[in-house]
Amino acid sequence: MEKLKESGQYRTFVEIERLAGRFPQALHHGSQGVREVTVWCSNDHLGMGQHPDVLAAMRRTLDTSGAAAGGSRNISGTTPHHVALEREVADLHGKESGLTFITGYAANDAALYVLGKTLPDCVFFSDRLNHASMISAMRASGAERHVFDHNDPADLNRRLNEVRPGRPKVVAFESVYSMDGDVAPMAELCAVAQRHDAFVYVDEAHTVGMYGPEGAGLAAQLGVGDEVTLLMGTFAKGYGTAGGYVAGPGPVVDAIRSLAPAFIFTLSMPPAVAAGALTSVRHLRRSDIERAGLHERARLLKTLLRDARIPLVSDQSHIVPVLVGDPERCRELARTLLERHRMYAQPINFPSVPRGTERLRINPSPVHQPLEVHRFADALRRCWDELDLPRTAPARVRA
Ligand code: PMP
């Protein structure tokens, strides 16, 4: 424990209670008592976690079906809500089958483990910044794994060239990266994979609901949905509820259903959660307002921070990572924002991100009103001055 504390890996948590119906407002239970704060780091990117239709579906299902399914999917835990949700995600992504899991973590764990374990002589090609759930599943499967440079189709191509043709190959990457907020060159990565006859596995946790027609994600937005063999998504971010899924070819999904320990030996999604997730997916297939609001607020925040010369790790998506570059100052910045300005943004330090790139990851959403975005940018600018944090170089004015 001492070593853990010295290395900065010992974790403490901020106690936060969301105010449903008033999110992004929440109650912070801290040393100053219980105080209302604005949350700036929630993954409920579209505010669907408090959408009246989602809450009504969950309440209705709680009343009809109880608190949980009472078992794994195999033993009394498959309800019509699960079946309907699986049909819905398959249809959303234009795939043959869908499968839901208790979390998105479990979806990656189950799917990649089964691919690595069952495709004979399988070899993975994994983006350097892939999520922990993907890395751990590929490792656990025991299959050979090559790590390609982040978002680099040329490096992927080089590494694919080094492996004998005819071996089953799985290229695994994300569409938007959670810590850096940068976007994968999906069309290029898919084209390289296709040239080598490789299976494409994409984690769209940070894009489903938020990007593409009907919220079908980034592959759909870029018109490469058919090039993705197996797509993974979560209901815990854009859809504002909980659980994860994969969508893909029937036999592949069937193999995961029959063989994945992370699917078989655990509880099924509580039916009320499945019903809430289904309502959220259906709503976001019909409605563009939430998506438009998300991207408009993110644009506003990025413009205000750029004008204030506050450095960002990247500015490519709805995730706005503010680069601090020092763990203690990052904590201090978050503490000042919370205590003085009642704005909660979690500091992100090593090992979640490399040392020297410590940051606040800001998640604006359509339920953060423009005035709140202005207030946040203003508070951040003042804290930045107070802590004397480095600014980006001033933009050159052309004559
Ligand atoms: N994949 C990525 C890229 C993620 O960021 C996350 C969550 N942080 C997950 C998978 C896991 O999703 P869930 O929270 O539903 O377990």
Residues whose N, C-alpha, C, O or C-beta is under 5 A from the ligand:
A	BS01	PMP	T103 G104 Y105 H131 S178 D203 A205 T234 A236 G243 G244
